[in-house]
Amino acid sequence: MEEKYKILAVDDNSISLSTIERALKGKYEVIPLKSGDRALHYLKKNKPDLILLDVRMASKDGVETLREIREMEDCKDIPVIMLTSQSNKQTVVDSFTLGAESYILKPFIAEDLQERIEHALKKAK
């Protein structure tokens, strides 16, 4: 049996996490976490193949979380796709400066999300 890629989905909104899980069900192993802090804790012991990271989260936003991920030695090369409901130009610039692979506006189309994930995973190999 082929091992599925592990995708860490980080979003403080339960509905968004459920939507991501439904969109990727069967194709990937999705690890849903509800905060940047939980994601950072998870990454200290585990290395997913890709991270989906919400920009707007309550305690620590996605850009700050991405900054901290990039400072972790074992996580510098993990592809990160930012997800957000806002299209703030500075946030987009900051995300790409920190090495985000892609930026998707919510609500997203499941096929678009899957295509971007496939592209990022192929590029990372």
C-alpha positions in Angstrom: 0.0 0.0 0.0 1.3 3.4 -1.0 2.0 5.7 1.9 0.0 9.0 1.7 1.7 12.4 1.9 1.2 14.0 5.3 -0.3 17.5 5.2 -0.4 19.7 8.3 -3.5 21.9 8.1 -3.4 24.8 10.5 -6.5 27.0 11.0 -8.3 28.3 14.1 -11.6 27.8 12.4 -13.1 24.4 12.8 -15.3 24.8 9.7 -12.3 25.6 7.6 -10.4 22.6 8.9 -13.3 20.4 8.1 -13.5 21.8 4.6 -9.8 21.2 4.1 -10.1 17.6 5.4 -13.1 16.9 3.1 -11.2 18.4 0.1 -8.2 16.2 0.7 -9.8 13.0 2.1 -8.5 9.8 0.8 -5.7 11.4 -1.2 -3.6 12.7 1.7 -3.2 12.1 5.4 -4.4 15.4 7.0 -3.2 16.5 10.4 -5.6 19.3 11.5 -4.4 21.7 14.2 -6.2 24.8 15.5 -3.3 27.2 16.2 0.2 28.3 15.2 1.5 27.3 18.6 0.1 23.8 18.3 1.7 23.5 14.8 5.1 24.6 16.1 4.9 22.1 18.9 3.9 19.3 16.4 6.8 20.3 14.1 9.3 19.8 16.9 8.7 16.0 16.7 7.2 15.5 13.3 7.9 16.5 9.7 4.9 16.7 7.3 5.3 16.8 3.6 3.5 20.1 3.3 1.8 22.7 5.5 -1.5 24.5 4.8 -1.4 27.6 7.0 -4.2 30.1 7.6 -3.1 33.7 7.8 -5.6 35.1 10.3 -5.5 33.2 13.5 -6.2 34.5 17.0 -3.1 34.0 19.1 -0.4 33.8 16.5 -1.1 34.7 12.8 0.1 32.6 9.9 2.9 34.9 8.9 4.5 34.8 12.4 4.0 31.1 12.5 5.7 30.7 9.1 8.6 32.9 10.3 9.1 30.6 13.3 8.7 27.5 11.1 11.5 28.8 8.8 13.7 29.3 11.9 13.4 25.6 12.8 16.3 23.7 11.2 14.3 20.6 10.2 11.5 22.6 8.7 13.2 25.1 6.4 12.4 23.1 3.3 8.8 22.1 4.0 6.5 23.6 1.3 3.9 25.9 2.9 0.7 27.1 1.2 -1.0 30.1 2.8 -4.8 30.1 3.1 -6.7 33.3 3.9 -10.0 35.1 3.5 -8.3 38.4 3.0 -6.1 39.6 0.2 -3.8 42.0 2.1 -0.9 42.8 -0.3 1.6 43.1 2.5 0.6 39.8 4.0 1.1 38.2 0.5 4.6 39.8 0.2 5.6 38.8 3.7 4.5 35.2 3.1 6.5 34.9 -0.1 9.5 36.6 1.4 9.4 33.9 4.1 9.3 31.2 1.4 5.6 30.3 1.1 5.0 28.2 -2.0 1.6 29.5 -2.8 -1.3 31.7 -1.5 -4.9 30.7 -1.8 -7.9 32.8 -1.1 -10.9 31.3 0.8 -13.3 30.0 0.0 -11.1 27.8 -2.2 -12.1 25.3 -4.9 -11.0 21.8 -3.8 -9.5 21.0 -7.2 -7.4 24.2 -7.1 -6.1 23.3 -3.7 -5.3 19.8 -4.8 -3.5 21.1 -7.9 -1.4 23.5 -5.9 -0.5 20.8 -3.3 0.5 18.4 -6.1 2.7 21.1 -7.7 4.3 22.0 -4.4 5.0 18.3 -3.6 6.6 17.7 -7.0 8.7 20.8 -6.8 9.9 19.8 -3.3 11.1 16.3 -4.4 
